[in-house]
Amino acid sequence: MRRKSWLLALAAAVAAAGTALAVKPGGVLYIKAKGTKLMESSSPTAKPVGLLQPGQEVTWDGSDPSNKQWHRVKFQGKSGVVFQSNLSPTKPQMELLSKGGGAEVDPQAFASSGAATKALSEAAVAYGKEVKGEDAVKQLLVVEAISQQIKQEEINDRNRKVGLFTVANEGGAK
């Protein structure tokens, strides 16, 4: 029983350390998620100081002492913190397109294209109809069509009004 408790505690410590075990301070990590905010601090009221995209390299300076889920990084002369789940010790894999002979696409370009967030591909629609999920497919297609009518600036305006962060935009973090 003691051994099991010790192993569980060790596993929890390793999971908490996560990315920290992958590199030493001053080492390179990569951004995994589109529109990752580089924040001033881990405080809930901190302001964004930059906007990072998949595949971009950051210099890792360790976990934030006040909140271990946030990690201190540097990017192009700016310092701040990034949420741990947005960091990876390995560069994101190139995305493959099924059309065009399986050509590789840069992860940042793929994320920016909207393809990474599209609710339904042609294959998913065909599969949904095949397994008699046609009502769910129709509902998702309607929701997707509605979402295409909303402009990013409208979302950003609403977020500013209610005190939320703006979504990734051409001008960087606001």
C-alpha positions as CSV (number, residue, x, y, z in Angstrom):
1,M,0.0,0.0,0.0
2,R,2.8,2.4,0.9
3,R,4.5,1.7,-2.4
4,K,1.3,2.4,-4.3
5,S,0.9,5.8,-2.5
6,W,4.5,6.6,-3.2
7,L,4.1,5.8,-6.9
8,L,1.0,7.9,-7.2
9,A,2.7,10.8,-5.6
10,L,5.7,10.4,-8.0
11,A,3.3,10.2,-11.0
12,A,1.5,13.4,-9.8
13,A,4.8,15.2,-9.4
14,V,6.0,14.2,-12.9
15,A,2.7,15.2,-14.5
16,A,2.9,18.6,-12.7
17,A,6.4,19.1,-14.0
18,G,5.4,18.1,-17.5
19,T,7.2,20.4,-19.9
20,A,9.7,21.4,-17.2
21,L,11.3,17.9,-17.4
22,A,11.8,18.2,-21.1
23,V,14.3,21.1,-21.2
24,K,16.5,23.1,-18.9
25,P,16.1,26.8,-18.4
26,G,17.3,28.6,-21.4
27,G,16.2,25.7,-23.7
28,V,13.9,25.9,-26.6
29,L,10.2,24.9,-26.5
30,Y,7.6,25.2,-29.2
31,I,4.1,26.7,-29.2
32,K,1.3,24.2,-29.9
33,A,-1.9,26.2,-30.1
34,K,-3.1,29.0,-32.4
35,G,-3.4,32.4,-30.8
36,T,-1.5,31.5,-27.7
37,K,-1.3,34.6,-25.5
38,L,2.1,35.6,-24.0
39,M,0.9,37.2,-20.8
40,E,2.6,39.7,-18.4
41,S,2.2,37.3,-15.5
42,S,0.0,34.5,-14.3
43,S,-2.3,36.9,-12.6
44,P,-6.0,36.7,-13.8
45,T,-5.8,40.5,-14.5
46,A,-2.5,40.3,-16.4
47,K,-2.4,41.9,-19.9
48,P,-1.2,40.1,-23.0
49,V,2.2,41.2,-24.3
50,G,2.3,39.1,-27.5
51,L,0.4,36.5,-29.6
52,L,2.2,33.3,-30.5
53,Q,1.4,30.7,-33.2
54,P,2.0,27.0,-33.7
55,G,5.6,26.1,-34.3
56,Q,7.1,29.3,-33.0
57,E,10.2,28.8,-30.8
58,V,10.3,30.3,-27.3
59,T,13.1,30.3,-24.8
60,W,11.9,28.5,-21.6
61,D,12.9,30.1,-18.3
62,G,11.1,27.7,-15.9
63,S,7.7,27.5,-14.3
64,D,6.2,30.6,-12.8
65,P,6.8,30.5,-9.0
66,S,3.3,31.8,-8.2
67,N,1.5,29.3,-10.4
68,K,3.2,26.2,-11.7
69,Q,0.7,25.8,-14.6
70,W,2.2,28.9,-16.2
71,H,5.7,28.9,-17.6
72,R,8.0,31.9,-18.1
73,V,9.2,32.2,-21.7
74,K,10.9,34.8,-24.0
75,F,9.9,35.4,-27.6
76,Q,11.5,38.0,-29.9
77,G,12.7,40.2,-27.0
78,K,9.4,40.0,-25.0
79,S,9.2,38.1,-21.7
80,G,6.0,36.7,-20.2
81,V,4.2,33.5,-19.2
82,V,2.4,30.9,-21.3
83,F,0.0,28.2,-20.1
84,Q,1.8,24.9,-19.9
85,S,-0.5,23.0,-22.2
86,N,0.5,25.4,-25.0
87,L,4.1,24.3,-24.9
88,S,5.9,21.3,-26.4
89,P,9.5,20.1,-26.4
90,T,9.0,19.0,-30.0
91,K,8.2,21.2,-33.0
92,P,4.6,20.5,-34.2
93,Q,4.4,18.0,-37.1
94,M,3.6,19.3,-40.5
95,E,0.0,18.8,-41.4
96,L,-0.7,16.7,-44.4
97,L,-3.3,17.5,-47.0
98,S,-5.2,14.6,-48.5
99,K,-5.7,16.5,-51.8
100,G,-2.6,17.4,-53.8
101,G,-0.7,14.2,-53.2
102,G,-0.3,14.6,-49.4
103,A,1.6,17.8,-49.5
104,E,2.9,19.1,-46.2
105,V,1.6,22.3,-44.8
106,D,3.2,24.6,-42.2
107,P,1.3,24.2,-38.9
108,Q,1.0,27.9,-38.5
109,A,-0.5,28.3,-42.0
110,F,-2.8,25.4,-41.4
111,A,-4.1,26.8,-38.2
112,S,-4.6,30.2,-39.8
113,S,-6.5,28.7,-42.7
114,G,-9.5,27.8,-40.6
115,A,-9.2,24.2,-41.7
116,A,-8.1,23.1,-38.2
117,T,-11.3,24.4,-36.7
118,K,-13.8,23.5,-39.4
119,A,-16.6,21.5,-37.7
120,L,-17.3,19.1,-40.6
121,S,-15.2,17.9,-43.5
122,E,-16.8,16.3,-46.6
123,A,-15.7,12.9,-45.2
124,A,-17.3,13.6,-41.8
125,V,-20.6,14.5,-43.5
126,A,-20.6,11.3,-45.6
127,Y,-19.8,9.3,-42.5
128,G,-22.6,10.9,-40.5
129,K,-25.1,10.1,-43.2
130,E,-23.8,6.6,-43.5
131,V,-24.4,5.8,-39.8
132,K,-27.8,7.5,-39.8
133,G,-26.7,10.6,-38.0
134,E,-28.2,12.8,-40.6
135,D,-30.1,15.0,-38.2
136,A,-26.9,15.7,-36.2
137,V,-25.0,16.4,-39.4
138,K,-27.7,18.9,-40.6
139,Q,-27.6,20.7,-37.2
140,L,-23.8,21.0,-37.3
141,L,-23.9,22.3,-40.9
142,V,-26.4,25.0,-39.8
143,V,-24.3,26.0,-36.8
144,E,-21.2,26.1,-39.0
145,A,-23.0,28.3,-41.6
146,I,-24.1,30.7,-38.9
147,S,-20.6,30.9,-37.5
148,Q,-19.3,31.9,-40.9
149,Q,-21.5,34.9,-40.9
150,I,-19.9,36.3,-37.7
151,K,-16.8,38.5,-38.3
152,Q,-13.8,38.2,-36.1
153,E,-13.9,41.9,-35.3
154,E,-17.5,41.5,-34.0
155,I,-16.3,38.8,-31.6
156,N,-13.4,41.0,-30.5
157,D,-15.7,44.0,-30.0
158,R,-18.0,41.9,-27.8
159,N,-15.0,40.5,-25.9
160,R,-13.7,44.0,-25.2
161,K,-17.1,45.1,-23.9
162,V,-17.4,42.3,-21.4
163,G,-13.7,42.3,-20.4
164,L,-12.5,39.2,-22.2
165,F,-9.4,38.8,-24.3
166,T,-9.7,39.5,-28.0
167,V,-9.1,36.5,-30.3
168,A,-6.1,36.2,-32.5
169,N,-5.9,39.1,-34.9
170,E,-3.6,40.6,-37.5
171,G,-2.4,43.4,-35.3
172,G,-1.2,41.2,-32.4
173,A,-2.4,41.0,-28.9
174,K,-4.7,43.8,-27.6
